[in-house]
Amino acid sequence: MNKKINAMYFSATGTTKKIVSALAEKISKNIDDEAIINYIDFTLPEVRKKSVSFTEEDVVIIGVPVYAGRVPNVLLKYLNAITGNGALAVPIVVYGNRNYDDALIELKDILELNGFKAIAGGAFIGEHSFSKILAKDRPDEKDIAIVIDFADKIYKKIILKDEIQTVEVKGNKPYRKYYMPKDEKGRPVDIRKVKPKTNNNCIDCKLCVNICPMGSIDAEDVSKFNGICIKCGACIKKCPVQAKYYDDKDYLRHKQELEIDFVHRREPELFI
Ligand SMILES: Cc1cc2nc3c(=O)[nH]c(=O)nc-3n(C[C@H](O)[C@H](O)[C@H](O)COP(=O)(O)O)c2cc1C
């Protein structure tokens, strides 16, 4: 079969990458044990400067994390510029055990508007970007077993000789407004301006400079912040000496509230 598997993802703390890679690897293996997967990791800003396009021979597994119940708005420009030209697509969203709300339907709609045929979709759970305990260590073995099974079903759909049907996924239209955290009195709070701080543990290794998806950390002085912060968790979770932290009280309150309110384990939802 003349199908090329592509794995595309934005993944600041690596959970979306795990799901998309495992899915792409199993589909690819089913098609041809030796096939080479084309990986496009668009987490870093440099990569998002190049637009990509596909053909009818491509199958594109594309994943983004859920931010505020939606596709991260900082990715919209890049995502809207990908051209499908009839390629098959599998939209995947990964969320931190609260809810994926309208992110999956939004991603599917973007892909279809770009000329892809969405044949399956899934919402998976990953450790929450804000927390080390909410959905801790997910995706775990149980999640990956579900990914593998889903990959087999997608493969069977791809090799069908008949016209491949497009998929319907869960979500509302119009899409929900971006989810807003609340303060102790229930008033919405805007945490967009909140930026990470740097403590004395910092060894100036520059890792944070190189992994910030917004390219916002100053290369000369890593405690300086030059652009926007999307609270993706990369600099906090990947720092080898725990030098980055948030001290904003609304952010910390929101994080704690999520950890309390959403402990109940959610399971992946698949659409095919
Ligand atoms: C700004 C922001 C908003 C988020 N909003 C949600 C949300 O609405 N629902 C949810 O369950 N998780 C939410 N999360 C958590 C991420 O979707 C989740 O941790 C995901 O696994 C992160 O993916 P990554 O490891 O690929 O970066 C949010 C994370 C960030 C940074």
The ligand as a Gaussian input file, in Angstrom:
#p B3LYP/6-31G(d) Opt

LIG

0 1
 C       -2.652000      26.954000      29.330000
 C       -3.090000      25.544000      29.568000
 C       -4.442000      25.254000      29.590000
 C       -4.871000      23.937000      29.807000
 N       -6.215000      23.676000      29.757000
 C       -6.652000      22.420000      29.984000
 C       -8.052000      22.129000      29.933000
 O       -8.890000      22.967000      29.577000
 N       -8.455000      20.876000      30.263000
 C       -7.571000      19.914000      30.666000
 O       -8.002000      18.839000      31.046000
 N       -6.227000      20.144000      30.638000
 C       -5.756000      21.357000      30.305000
 N       -4.401000      21.612000      30.285000
 C       -3.461000      20.505000      30.503000
 C       -2.871000      19.921000      29.209000
 O       -3.854000      19.780000      28.227000
 C       -2.260000      18.535000      29.477000
 O       -1.433000      18.553000      30.590000
 C       -1.495000      17.961000      28.292000
 O       -1.235000      16.602000      28.586000
 C       -0.183000      18.682000      28.022000
 O        0.387000      18.182000      26.829000
 P        1.967000      18.143000      26.535000
 O        2.607000      17.255000      27.596000
 O        2.060000      17.520000      25.197000
 O        2.477000      19.540000      26.607000
 C       -3.934000      22.898000      30.042000
 C       -2.576000      23.204000      30.012000
 C       -2.147000      24.508000      29.768000
 C       -0.684000      24.790000      29.705000

